[in-house]
Amino acid sequence: AILAQDYTLIEQILAPNRLPRLLARRPSQVMAPPCGVRLLAALALLAAALGHGTEKCTLDARRLAAGEACSHDHALEADADETALLHQHTLLVDRLVKRTAGGAGGAGGAAAAEPATAEPATAEALSPARRSQIATAAPQKTAADISGVKGNAHGDMAAFLSAMASNSITMAVILCVFMFLRKMYPVIYSNNVLEGWAPMTPPEGIFGWIQASWQTTNDQVEEAAGLDHAMLLEFSNLGMKIMFRIGAPLLFVLGPMHAFFGGNFAGDNHMSKLGFSNVEPNSWLHKAHPFFIWGVVIIVVKSIYDAQRAFLPRRFHWLRLMPEPRSTTVLVEGIPFDQRSDDELRKFFEGMFSEDKVKSAYIVKDTAHLCGLIASQKAAENNLTETVSRWENAGKDEANKPTMLTYTGHRVDCRAYYGLQIEEFQKRIQEERTRINTEAAFVGGVNGACGFVNFHSRSDAAIAQRLDYTPDAEEWVVSNPPGPDSVRWRDLEDPPEHASVETVIGYALVAGLYFAYLPLVIGITNYASMINMGAFQSLWSGIAPSLGLTVMVSFLPTILHLIFKSFFSLKDEAWAQYKLQNYYFWFQVTFVILVTAIGGDVSDFARTLATSPFEVFVLFGKTMPSATHFYMNFMVLQWVTHSLNLLRYVNLTKFLAFRKLFGDEDARKMAEPEDQDYYGMGSRSARWNTDMLIGIIYSTLCPPIALLTFINFAIVRLQYGYLIPFAETKKSDLGGAFFVLQLEHMFVGLGIYCVLMIGVLYGRSTSPIPAGICFPTIIYVVWSYKRFKSEFQWEKLPFSELVNGEQVKPRKDAAEYVQIELAES
C-alpha cells in the first residue's frame, strides 16, 4: 500500500482499533496460511513504520510469524468489509513484505523481523509530511457511517436486548398516554365514531380500541375509509403471512443448522449464532442454502400473486360502485387547438359516437387570476374572523376596538378595513368570472387543452377510453378521471408545452436530490458541528453529529412532495401521494437497504452498476451481510415509531391552539388532516414496503429478523387498524393503486435478495455450485414480474366484467366536473 501510495487504503488498514482486532485473530480465520501470516505480520510493520504500532501488535506479529496462536484478549468477529479488504489487497501488502524483508519468502519468518529493521525501508517510501498527513487525516465517511449503520461486533447482543427492552417500555408508555388522550379528546382520536361513519362503536373501557381494531374487517375499512386504506391494512396482513411462511423454516430449521453445524465461525458473538456469520467458509452448509433461497423466492412470489388475485374482485367492485358522474366521464388531454371549446369538444365526441350518447362536455379554463382573487378574499375573511374573535374574547370593549395602520399612515378600524377589502374582492371576482365565461364561448382564449366528456352510460365511457382517435399519440388522450372533488385544476390548466418543460425540471430536481442526499447530510452535520452553543455546548455536541441525517430523513418526503406538486401534472391530489410513494421507495432502498453497499458516493455506486453490473454480486456479498445486527435494531425501533403515530400529537397540538380562537368544530377541521408529506398514503406505503423488504432480504442471513418483522406488522395492523377507520379523516381514493405498486416493489426487493445471496455464496463457498444453483432465481423473479404485469390488468374494468359481471347500482355524486371558482356565485 505504501509503495502504491494508496493512502486511503493505509488509513483503512490502520483505522482505530482495527489493526489490534485483525492481529488478534488466527491466520486461518482471515485467509489460508501462509498468506494470512505474512499479511498480518506486514500490517504490524506498517504500524511500526507509521508510528501506529503498539507493543501488543508487534508481539502478536512475531508470534504469528513463528506459527504460534495469538492472544485473543481483543478477539472480535471480522466484519465483511475487513475480510474483503484483506482479500483485495493481499498482493500489495505482499510486495511490501518482500521489500522490507529483502525479498525473503516463507511463512513470514523474514517479515517478522524486528520492526526497527523494517522501519527505515518503509520510512523511505513516505516523507515525514506524508506520514503526518496519513496519521492525522480523517478516514472518508461512507453512507453507512453517515446513517449510523455499524458492522456486526461483539457486545451487540447486550445492546440489542437493552434496546428491545427500552423500546418495549417506551411503546407501553405511549399506549397508556394514547388511551388517556382518547378519552380526553374524542374529536381527535374517535371523531369518525362521533360522526357516525366508523365501522363500529368501540366497546367501553380503555382497551376497547384494541378489540375494535382486530374485529374491523377490510370490507368495513373500505366502506369507511376507501379501498386504498383497506388495502394498506391488507398489506400488513400480507407482511405477517410472508414472514410466517418464510420465517418458520428459516428460524426453526436453518437457524439451528447455522448454530450447530456452522463451525462456530462467529466465536463468542452470540447474536450471530443463528445467522450465516456462524458458518465457516468451507462448510458443507453452503450446499444446503440454495434450497432455502429458492424456497423464499417461490413463497414470496406466490404470496404476491395470491394477494393480487384477491385484490382484483375488490378493485372491480370499486369500479362498478364508482359514483356518477365519475363512472360515466372520461378525462381528455391533448385536445387540438381548433376544438378547444365546450361546444367543439362535444361535437367531436358526438361525431365519434352519437348525439344521444354524449351528455355534456367541459373544457378546463384558465382561472389563475380568478383563483388569486378568491384566495385574497379568503385571507381577508380569515383576518376579519380572527380580529373579531380576539375582540370578543377581550370583552367587546369599543374603547379598545382593534385598529391598524394603513400604508398611507392612517389608523382605521380593522373590522371596517377587512370588510371593505372583502366587498372589493367580491366585485372584482364577479367581473373576472363574467370575462372568463364570455371568452369561453369561443375557441382558444381561456380554454385549455384538457377537458371532461360525460356520457349517458358507463359502457360508452369505457369504450371511449379504448379508442385511438388520431395517429398522434399525444392528441386525444382519454383516461379515467379523478373524482370531481379532488381534481387538481391548476395542473390541467397548464399548456402542454409548459407542462413538458416543468416535468423535465421536476425529474432533474429529483435526480439532483438523489445524488446530493449524502453531501447534504455531511454539509448540515459539519455546519452544525461548527456552531458553539455556549453553556449548552455539551447537549449540542450530542445532537450535532446526527443532525444532518435527522433533517434529511424528516424532510425528504416533504421535499419530494413539493417537487411533485410544483413541477408535475398530477390531475388528482392522490396522484401526488402515488408519485411520492414510488420515488420515496427508491430513496429508502438506496439509503436504508443498500446503504452498506453504496460506499462514500452514490454516483460511484451508480457508475459501478452501469459499467460493471456483474460486480454487484461481489459488492453485495461483501458489504451487506455485516449489517444484520443493525437491521434487527432498526426493526425494533419501528415498533416505537408506529406507536408514536397513535398519539397524533401534531393534530392535538393544532386543535388545542386553534380552539382558543375558534370553536371546537372549526378547530377540529383546521387540525385535520395529519401531515400528508410524511404520514400520507405515499410515505406510509413506501416505509411499510421497506420494512417488508428488510425482512425478506436479510432473513436468510439472520433468521431472527423474520420474527421481528412479523411482530412489526402485527403492531402495524393493530394500531393503524384503529387509526385509519376510527380517527383519521377520509382521503381521496385511487382504488388500490398504492397496494399494486407495493406488490410491484416487492419484486425489486426479491431481485436484491437473489443478488445478495448469490454474492454471499460465491464469496464464501469453495465451490461455485451453490451460487450457480441460485443464479436462475434472478431469471425467475424477472419472469414473474413480467407475468404479474401482463396477467393482472387492474386499472380499468374489463369489458366482459362491465357487460356480464355483477350488476350494481352506482351511487350518485352531487359534484360535477366544473371548476369550483366558476361555479360559485
Buried (B, 14 or more C-beta within 10 A) or exposed (E): BBEEEBBEBBBBBBEEEBBBBBBBBBBEBBBEBBBBBBBBBBBBBBBBBBEBBBEBBBBBBBBBBEEEEBEEEBBBBBBBBBBBBBBEBBEBBBBBBBBBBEEEBEBBBBBBBEBEBBBEBBBEBBEEEBBEEBEEEEEEEBBBBBBEBBBBBBEBBEBBEEBBEEBEEBBEEBBEBBBEBBEEBEBBBBBBBEEEEBBBEBEEEEEBBBBBBEEBEBEBBBBBBBBBBBBBBBBBBBBBBBBEBBBBBBBEEBBBBBBEBBBBBBBBBBBBBBBBBBBBBEBEBBBBBBEBBBBBBBBBBEBBBEBBEEBBEBBBBBBBBBBBBBBBBBBBBBBEEEBBBBBBBBBBBBEBBEEEBBBBBBBBBBBEEBBEBBEBBEBBBEBBBBBBBEBEEEEEEEEEBBBEEEEEEEEBBBBEBBBEBBEBBBEBBEEBBEEBEEBBEEBEBBBBBBBBBBBBEBBBBBBBBEEEBEEEEEBBBBBBBBBBEBBBBBBBBBEBEEBEEBBEBBBEBBEEBBEEBBEBBBEBBEEBEEEEEEEEEEEBEEEBBBBBBBBBBEEBBBBBBBBBBEBBBBBBBBBBBBBBBBBBBBBBBBBBBBBBBBBBBBEEBBEBEEEEEEEBBBBBBBBBBBBBBBBBBBBBBBBBBBBBBBBBEEBBEBBEEBBEBBEEEBBBBBBBEBEBBBBBBBBBBBBBBBBBBBBBBBBBBBBBBBBBBBBBBBBBBBBBBBBBBBBBBBBBBBBBBBBBBBBBBBBBBBBBBBBBBBBBBBBBBEEEEBBEBBBBBBEBBBEBBEEBEEEBEBEBBBEEBBEEBEEEEBEEBEBBBBBBBBEEE
